[in-house]
Structures are given as C-alpha cells and as structure tokens.
Amino acid sequence: MKHLFHSCIITVLCAGSLQAANLDTNRIQQITGLKGTWSGAEGVFKVTSPRNDVKVEVDGWSMPPFMGLTSWAGFVDGKKEEVMTMGDLVLFQDEVNPVMSSLLESGIKVTALHNHFFFDDPKVYFMHIEGEGTLEAMAAGVKAALATSKEIRAANAQPAKSFGKALPAQSSITPTGIEAILGKGDVKDGMFKFVVGRKAKMPCGCDATKEMGVNTWAAFAGSDDNAVVDGDFAVLESELQGVLKSLRKSGVNIVAIHHHMSGEEPRILFLHYWGRGSATELANAVRAALATEK
C-alpha cells in the first residue's frame, strides 16, 4: 500500500509536469513580456500586469493594484485549438476602444465591458476577453492590447475626460436623411430615435419583446454635420463579435457590454455605444452593424 501511495503521488506530479510541458509557459512569458504563475491543479498559466502607472482613488481611498486593479490573462491547453485564453484587462476610458480594436484584430473576443467600482477617480473599466488559437497568436494578442494601453498613457499620463469636439447646444437633426438609411423613427426637439425589437422567452413563459426592453435603438442629436449617436444593440451571443467589429471599424465607441435579463431563451447580450461624426455617417455605421446580425 505504501508503494502504491507513492506511485499515485508520482503519477499526479508527472501528469502536472506533462501539462506544463504541453503549454510552453516560457514562450508565453517571452511574447507577453509578463511573468506568470503555473497552477498544476488546473493546468493554467496566468500572467498579470498591475495598473500602477495611474493613481486610482475609490471613494477617496488610494487603491493598490492588489485590491483589483491588475490586468491578467490565463492560458490553458486547448481542445480544438492549441490554446485557450481568458482574461480581464483594467482600462481607463480613453484606452477602452483602441484596446478593443487591437484585440478584435488579433482574433481575441471581447465578451464583457463594465465597471467594478463606484466613485472611482479616474473611472476604471474592465474588459473581459476570450480566445482560441495558436499560443503565438493568443499571447501576441494579449501583448498588443496591453501595449496599446501603454502607448496611450505614454502620450498622455492622465486619462482623458472627453471625446473632444463639443456638440451644439440645440439639436437640429434632419430626420429624412437618417430615415433613408435606417427607416422611420421618432422626432423630438431636433433629435431622432430609431428602434427595432427582438423577442426572447422568459423562464415564466412570458415573451420579452420590444416594449419590454428587448430592442436595438439609436438616438441622434446635435447637427447634421456634428452629431452624436448613442444607443443599445440587443444581440445573440453568436452575433456579438460581428457587431463589435463593425462598430469599431466605423469608429463608434463601445461603452458597455453586459446582460439585462437572466434565464431568457435565446440568450440576449446588450452593448451600449457612443459615436461622433456626421448624422449620415453614424446612421450608416448603425446600419452596417445591424447587417452583421442573423
């Protein structure tokens, strides 16, 4: 029994070493430029990057990175591809969309975007990521995203507090131009709003429909040549990446990705966005994103 017990320990240790050998942890560190830790119990190699370049206060308290201001990415041997990666990136408002574009271009999915705190200064956002592919591609995608963040902070040490160009005090959007692109909508005080509904079945058996909040909408304000569009896309999980890529290609900023319901069928995710430009450019951006949906 004693020999059998020792044999079992050796088998487990060897299995853990074998998993580590299959996942080239040294190469992950070389590519990302980050030190990592190996979990033999889970077969996961995790690299971390604390955000200590900008002082963050939460509720007036100077928050150390240890308390939740550390970007990370975990790597595990893949089933269909060489590796699978998941992670969470700590970003400031002016970093979010450039980093998102970098990730999408690298073949890494963005699966959620939200806040973790109240009364944080500057405001901090958290971008959750997921990807499958070669070790080289996934590690390089993580490195590129973090490098994008560093480039922005190198150019401006403190996060920006505005997108830039001011909007007119009084809105004067011409509805016909947008309606020709998106379809009929509602008009109020020089603004225009377009809404298209979807439907999901709730656990109680009731339908959640357009008027119950399951909808994609776009609201336009400002002037025809200096406009803003903000809104919400209701998407299936399989549609999320296509809509994100389309909006980012058009220069539209993504400001949140999350769910609004629980237990619905099919599962609906919501992404909130904010775009600046001419009214027709923005309407075309919304239409192009809608066209990627099933």
Backbone hydrogen bonds, N-H to C=O, Kabsch-Sander energy under -0.5 kcal/mol:
donor,donor_aa,acceptor,acceptor_aa,energy
5,F,1,M,-2.6
6,H,2,K,-2.3
7,S,3,H,-2.3
8,C,4,L,-2.2
9,I,5,F,-2.0
10,I,6,H,-2.4
11,T,7,S,-2.3
12,V,8,C,-2.4
13,L,9,I,-2.6
14,C,10,I,-2.6
15,A,11,T,-2.3
16,G,12,V,-2.4
17,S,13,L,-2.3
18,L,14,C,-2.6
19,Q,15,A,-2.2
20,A,16,G,-2.0
21,A,17,S,-2.2
22,N,18,L,-2.2
23,L,19,Q,-1.8
24,D,22,N,-0.7
25,T,20,A,-0.6
25,T,23,L,-1.9
28,I,24,D,-1.8
29,Q,25,T,-2.1
30,Q,26,N,-2.3
31,I,27,R,-2.6
32,T,28,I,-2.6
33,G,29,Q,-2.0
37,T,46,K,-2.2
39,S,44,V,-2.9
40,G,38,W,-0.7
43,G,39,S,-2.1
44,V,39,S,-1.3
45,F,75,F,-2.6
46,K,37,T,-2.6
46,K,44,V,-0.5
47,V,73,A,-2.5
48,T,35,K,-1.3
49,S,71,S,-3.0
51,R,69,L,-3.0
52,N,50,P,-1.6
57,E,121,D,-2.5
58,V,61,W,-2.8
59,D,57,E,-0.5
59,D,119,F,-2.5
60,G,119,F,-0.5
61,W,58,V,-1.6
63,M,56,V,-2.8
63,M,61,W,-0.7
67,M,64,P,-2.0
68,G,65,P,-1.9
69,L,65,P,-2.2
71,S,49,S,-2.3
72,W,88,D,-2.1
73,A,47,V,-2.1
74,G,86,M,-3.6
75,F,45,F,-2.7
76,V,84,M,-2.2
77,D,43,G,-0.5
78,G,82,E,-2.5
83,V,133,G,-2.5
84,M,76,V,-2.6
85,T,131,G,-3.0
86,M,74,G,-1.8
87,G,129,I,-1.7
88,D,72,W,-1.9
89,L,127,M,-2.8
91,L,89,L,-0.6
91,L,125,Y,-3.1
93,Q,123,K,-0.6
95,E,92,F,-2.2
96,V,92,F,-1.3
97,N,93,Q,-0.5
99,V,95,E,-2.4
100,M,96,V,-2.3
101,S,97,N,-2.4
102,S,98,P,-2.0
103,L,99,V,-2.4
104,L,100,M,-2.6
105,E,101,S,-2.3
106,S,102,S,-1.2
107,G,104,L,-1.1
108,I,103,L,-2.5
109,K,130,E,-2.8
111,T,109,K,-0.6
111,T,128,H,-2.5
112,A,128,H,-1.1
113,L,257,I,-2.0
114,H,126,F,-1.7
121,D,57,E,-2.6
125,Y,91,L,-3.5
126,F,114,H,-2.9
127,M,89,L,-2.3
128,H,112,A,-2.3
128,H,126,F,-0.6
129,I,87,G,-2.3
130,E,109,K,-1.9
131,G,85,T,-2.4
133,G,83,V,-2.0
138,M,134,T,-2.5
139,A,135,L,-2.5
140,A,136,E,-2.1
141,G,137,A,-2.1
142,V,138,M,-2.0
143,K,139,A,-2.3
144,A,140,A,-2.6
145,A,141,G,-1.9
146,L,142,V,-2.2
147,A,143,K,-2.5
148,T,144,A,-2.1
149,S,145,A,-1.7
150,K,146,L,-2.0
151,E,147,A,-2.3
152,I,148,T,-1.8
153,R,149,S,-2.0
154,A,150,K,-2.3
155,A,151,E,-1.6
156,N,152,I,-1.9
165,K,163,F,-0.6
172,S,222,G,-3.5
173,I,190,G,-2.8
177,G,174,T,-0.6
178,I,174,T,-0.9
179,E,175,P,-2.9
180,A,176,T,-1.8
181,I,178,I,-1.2
182,L,178,I,-3.1
183,G,178,I,-0.5
183,G,179,E,-0.8
186,D,193,K,-2.7
188,K,191,M,-1.7
191,M,188,K,-2.1
192,F,220,F,-2.0
193,K,186,D,-2.5
194,F,218,A,-2.7
196,V,216,T,-2.8
198,R,214,V,-2.7
200,A,208,A,-2.2
201,K,265,E,-3.4
202,M,200,A,-0.5
202,M,206,C,-3.2
205,G,202,M,-2.4
208,A,200,A,-3.5
209,T,207,D,-0.7
212,M,209,T,-1.2
213,G,210,K,-1.6
214,V,209,T,-2.3
215,N,213,G,-1.4
216,T,196,V,-3.0
217,W,232,D,-2.3
218,A,194,F,-2.4
219,A,230,D,-2.9
220,F,192,F,-3.5
221,A,228,V,-2.0
223,S,226,N,-2.1
227,A,277,G,-3.3
228,V,221,A,-2.2
229,V,275,G,-2.2
230,D,219,A,-2.0
231,G,273,Y,-1.4
232,D,217,W,-1.5
233,F,271,L,-2.7
234,A,232,D,-0.5
235,V,233,F,-0.7
235,V,269,L,-3.1
237,E,267,R,-0.7
239,E,236,L,-1.6
240,L,236,L,-1.0
240,L,237,E,-0.6
243,V,239,E,-2.1
244,L,240,L,-2.5
245,K,241,Q,-2.6
246,S,242,G,-2.1
247,L,243,V,-2.6
248,R,244,L,-2.6
249,K,245,K,-2.2
250,S,246,S,-1.5
251,G,248,R,-1.4
252,V,247,L,-2.8
253,N,274,W,-2.0
255,V,272,H,-2.9
256,A,272,H,-1.3
257,I,113,L,-2.5
258,H,270,F,-2.6
265,E,201,K,-2.0
269,L,235,V,-3.2
270,F,258,H,-3.2
271,L,233,F,-2.0
272,H,256,A,-2.3
273,Y,231,G,-1.7
274,W,253,N,-2.6
275,G,229,V,-3.0
277,G,227,A,-1.8
279,A,224,D,-2.9
282,L,278,S,-2.3
283,A,279,A,-2.2
284,N,280,T,-2.3
285,A,281,E,-1.7
286,V,282,L,-2.1
287,R,283,A,-2.5
288,A,284,N,-2.5
289,A,285,A,-1.8
290,L,286,V,-2.4
291,A,287,R,-1.9
292,T,288,A,-0.5
292,T,289,A,-1.1
293,E,290,L,-1.3
